[in-house]
Amino acid sequence: MLWFLLLLLIARKAHSIELTGQAIKDAMAEFDLLAMINENLNGIEFDYAEDGFPAYKILQIADIKSPYRMILPERLNAFAVQTTFMPTSAKGGYLFSVVDPLDTVVQFGLHFSPVIKDTWNVSLLYTDTTTSSISKRLATYQLPYEPKKWVTVALKVMSDKVIYYYNCEEKETTLVKRDPQELVFASSSTLYLAQAGPKLGGNMEPSLRDKPSGEQPPYEVSGSRSKFDLRQAQTNGGGYGRKKGT
């Protein structure tokens, strides 16, 4: 599973997306990156996760890519990223990436560092290519390396902070300065799965669990996993997910 929730995104006028207190049923869009596998089957093995749902094992030879517009929107503001995967190699790499038209800068993506002493880092890349020619990390978190074990990682990105969840438990909140607040992808950018393209490389070899129909992300409001209360997220940032130690 590898999917996005774009939170609080309501179009108010042409070329403008603003934060509002709108209910989630009117304000959320979901994007499943595994949909691109259907057009890129070379280097893919089919398997099952521990809960019996379908999974895809991505091999080193896989070259899964798509024009980003086929899967993702043109711009990101407040959003969440969630994936359930099983690592099969300690070398790390890009779980996914949106790379600029020259294939030299990662505008958006998740990168796992090589494993050192049974831990590795996951970084959220967030780069404005109009001002930077180098890929930039917005936030980085440490997690245990658990080979052959299914884990869920989620990041919720708001205007001034990133909240990190591991196996549906809130682990850490990082205050960030997002520049720009709204990330706009270059028109000819490419979306890659388990790599960052021919120049940047970073091929990763995970197994990715498919998303069962109706499954909800690991954020809760008043004990319910059926929807978000985005007004609460806008006013105090609380109510999403299980707190540490609870």
C-alpha positions as CSV (number, residue, x, y, z in Angstrom):
1,M,0.0,0.0,0.0
2,L,1.3,3.4,-0.9
3,W,-1.2,6.2,-1.0
4,F,-1.9,9.9,-0.4
5,L,-4.6,11.8,1.3
6,L,-4.7,15.4,0.3
7,L,-6.3,17.2,3.4
8,L,-8.2,20.4,3.5
9,L,-7.8,21.1,-0.2
10,I,-10.7,23.2,-1.4
11,A,-10.5,25.3,-4.6
12,R,-11.7,28.8,-4.0
13,K,-10.8,30.4,-7.3
14,A,-8.8,29.6,-10.4
15,H,-5.2,28.5,-9.7
16,S,-5.7,28.8,-5.9
17,I,-6.2,26.2,-3.2
18,E,-6.8,27.3,0.4
19,L,-7.2,25.7,3.8
20,T,-10.8,25.6,5.2
21,G,-12.7,23.9,7.9
22,Q,-14.7,21.8,5.4
23,A,-15.8,18.3,6.3
24,I,-13.6,15.5,5.1
25,K,-16.2,14.1,2.7
26,D,-15.9,17.3,0.7
27,A,-12.2,18.0,1.2
28,M,-10.3,14.8,0.8
29,A,-8.9,13.2,-2.2
30,E,-7.0,9.9,-2.2
31,F,-4.3,8.7,-4.7
32,D,-3.0,5.2,-4.9
33,L,0.5,5.0,-6.3
34,L,0.3,1.2,-6.8
35,A,-2.1,1.8,-9.7
36,M,1.0,2.5,-11.8
37,I,2.1,-1.2,-11.4
38,N,-0.6,-2.3,-13.8
39,E,1.3,-0.6,-16.7
40,N,4.8,-1.7,-15.5
41,L,4.7,-5.4,-14.7
42,N,8.3,-6.3,-15.6
43,G,10.3,-7.0,-12.4
44,I,7.2,-7.5,-10.3
45,E,6.3,-10.7,-8.4
46,F,2.9,-11.2,-6.9
47,D,2.5,-12.3,-3.3
48,Y,0.3,-11.9,-0.2
49,A,0.8,-9.9,2.9
50,E,0.5,-11.5,6.4
51,D,-3.2,-10.5,6.5
52,G,-3.9,-12.3,3.2
53,F,-4.3,-9.2,1.1
54,P,-2.4,-9.0,-2.3
55,A,1.1,-7.6,-2.3
56,Y,3.7,-6.8,-4.9
57,K,7.4,-7.7,-4.6
58,I,9.5,-5.1,-6.5
59,L,12.7,-6.5,-7.9
60,Q,15.9,-4.7,-8.7
61,I,15.2,-4.8,-12.4
62,A,11.8,-3.1,-12.1
63,D,11.3,0.2,-13.8
64,I,8.0,1.5,-12.6
65,K,7.3,5.1,-13.8
66,S,4.5,7.3,-15.0
67,P,3.9,10.9,-15.9
68,Y,3.0,12.3,-12.5
69,R,-0.3,13.7,-13.8
70,M,-1.6,10.2,-14.4
71,I,-1.6,9.6,-10.6
72,L,-1.1,12.8,-8.7
73,P,-2.5,16.3,-8.7
74,E,-0.5,19.3,-9.9
75,R,0.0,20.8,-6.5
76,L,0.2,19.7,-2.8
77,N,-0.7,21.7,0.3
78,A,-1.7,19.8,3.4
79,F,-1.5,16.0,2.8
80,A,-0.7,12.6,4.3
81,V,1.4,9.8,3.0
82,Q,0.9,6.2,4.1
83,T,2.6,2.9,3.1
84,T,2.5,-0.7,4.4
85,F,5.6,-2.6,3.2
86,M,8.1,-5.3,4.0
87,P,11.8,-4.5,3.4
88,T,13.7,-7.2,1.6
89,S,17.1,-5.4,1.5
90,A,19.1,-3.3,4.0
91,K,20.5,-1.0,1.3
92,G,17.6,1.5,1.4
93,G,16.5,3.7,-1.5
94,Y,13.5,5.7,-2.7
95,L,10.1,4.2,-2.0
96,F,8.7,6.7,-4.5
97,S,9.7,10.0,-6.0
98,V,8.5,12.8,-8.2
99,V,11.5,13.9,-10.2
100,D,11.9,17.0,-12.3
101,P,12.0,16.9,-16.2
102,L,15.8,16.7,-16.2
103,D,15.8,13.7,-13.8
104,T,18.2,15.5,-11.5
105,V,16.0,16.8,-8.6
106,V,13.5,14.9,-6.4
107,Q,10.6,17.3,-5.9
108,F,8.7,15.0,-3.7
109,G,9.3,11.5,-2.3
110,L,10.2,9.1,0.5
111,H,13.8,8.0,0.9
112,F,15.1,5.3,3.2
113,S,18.8,5.4,4.2
114,P,21.0,2.3,4.3
115,V,20.6,0.3,7.5
116,I,23.2,0.9,10.2
117,K,23.0,-1.1,13.5
118,D,19.4,-2.4,12.8
119,T,18.0,1.1,12.3
120,W,17.4,3.3,9.2
121,N,16.0,6.7,8.5
122,V,13.0,7.7,6.4
123,S,13.1,11.2,4.9
124,L,10.4,13.2,3.3
125,L,11.8,15.1,0.3
126,Y,10.1,18.4,-0.6
127,T,11.8,20.6,-3.1
128,D,10.9,23.8,-5.0
129,T,12.8,23.4,-8.3
130,T,12.2,27.0,-9.2
131,T,14.6,28.0,-6.4
132,S,16.8,24.9,-5.8
133,S,18.7,22.5,-8.0
134,I,19.4,20.1,-5.1
135,S,16.9,17.7,-3.5
136,K,15.9,18.9,0.0
137,R,14.6,17.0,3.0
138,L,11.7,18.4,4.9
139,A,11.8,15.9,7.8
140,T,13.7,12.7,8.8
141,Y,12.7,10.0,11.3
142,Q,14.4,6.9,12.6
143,L,12.8,3.5,12.6
144,P,13.9,0.0,13.3
145,Y,14.9,-2.2,10.4
146,E,12.7,-5.3,10.6
147,P,13.5,-7.6,7.7
148,K,10.7,-9.9,6.5
149,K,8.2,-8.0,8.7
150,W,5.3,-5.9,7.5
151,V,5.3,-2.3,8.8
152,T,3.2,0.7,8.3
153,V,4.7,4.2,8.0
154,A,2.6,7.4,7.7
155,L,3.5,11.1,7.6
156,K,0.9,13.9,8.0
157,V,2.1,17.2,6.7
158,M,0.5,20.4,7.8
159,S,1.4,24.0,7.2
160,D,4.1,24.1,10.0
161,K,4.7,20.6,11.2
162,V,5.1,17.0,10.2
163,I,3.7,14.1,12.3
164,Y,5.3,10.7,12.0
165,Y,3.3,7.5,12.7
166,Y,4.9,4.0,12.9
167,N,2.5,1.0,12.9
168,C,-0.4,3.3,13.5
169,E,1.1,4.9,16.6
170,E,2.1,8.6,16.7
171,K,5.8,8.7,17.4
172,E,7.1,12.2,16.7
173,T,6.1,15.7,15.7
174,T,8.6,18.0,13.9
175,L,8.1,21.7,13.4
176,V,9.0,22.7,9.9
177,K,9.2,25.7,7.6
178,R,7.7,24.7,4.3
179,D,8.9,26.8,1.5
180,P,6.7,27.1,-0.5
181,Q,3.6,26.2,1.4
182,E,2.1,24.9,-1.8
183,L,4.4,22.6,-3.8
184,V,3.7,22.8,-7.6
185,F,5.2,20.0,-9.8
186,A,6.9,20.8,-13.0
187,S,4.6,20.0,-15.9
188,S,6.8,17.2,-17.3
189,S,7.8,15.6,-14.0
190,T,8.0,11.8,-13.7
191,L,6.6,9.7,-10.8
192,Y,8.8,6.7,-10.0
193,L,8.0,3.8,-7.7
194,A,11.0,2.2,-5.8
195,Q,13.5,4.4,-7.5
196,A,14.3,8.0,-8.5
197,G,15.0,7.6,-12.2
198,P,18.1,6.7,-14.4
199,K,20.3,9.5,-13.1
200,L,19.6,9.5,-9.3
201,G,19.0,5.8,-9.0
202,G,18.2,4.7,-5.5
203,N,16.4,1.6,-6.5
204,M,14.6,0.0,-3.5
205,E,13.4,-3.6,-3.3
206,P,10.3,-3.6,-1.0
207,S,7.2,-5.7,-1.0
208,L,4.2,-3.4,-1.0
209,R,0.8,-4.5,0.3
210,D,-2.3,-3.5,-1.8
211,K,-4.9,-1.3,-0.1
212,P,-8.1,-3.2,0.8
213,S,-11.3,-1.4,-0.3
214,G,-12.6,0.9,2.5
215,E,-9.4,0.7,4.6
216,Q,-8.9,3.9,6.6
217,P,-5.6,5.6,7.5
218,P,-4.1,5.5,11.0
219,Y,-5.6,8.8,12.2
220,E,-8.5,8.8,14.6
221,V,-11.0,11.4,15.7
222,S,-12.9,10.8,19.0
223,G,-12.1,7.1,18.7
224,S,-13.5,6.8,15.1
225,R,-11.5,5.7,12.1
226,S,-14.2,6.4,9.6
227,K,-13.4,10.0,8.9
228,F,-11.3,13.1,9.8
229,D,-12.5,16.2,11.6
230,L,-10.4,18.6,9.6
231,R,-11.6,21.6,11.6
232,Q,-9.9,20.2,14.6
233,A,-6.8,19.6,12.6
234,Q,-6.9,23.2,11.5
235,T,-7.4,24.7,14.9
236,N,-5.2,22.7,17.2
237,G,-3.6,19.9,15.2
238,G,-4.9,17.2,17.5
239,G,-7.1,14.2,17.2
240,Y,-5.2,12.3,14.5
241,G,-3.9,8.9,15.5
242,R,-3.0,7.1,18.7
243,K,-0.7,9.0,21.0
244,K,2.5,7.5,22.3
245,G,1.9,5.3,25.3
246,T,-1.8,4.9,24.7
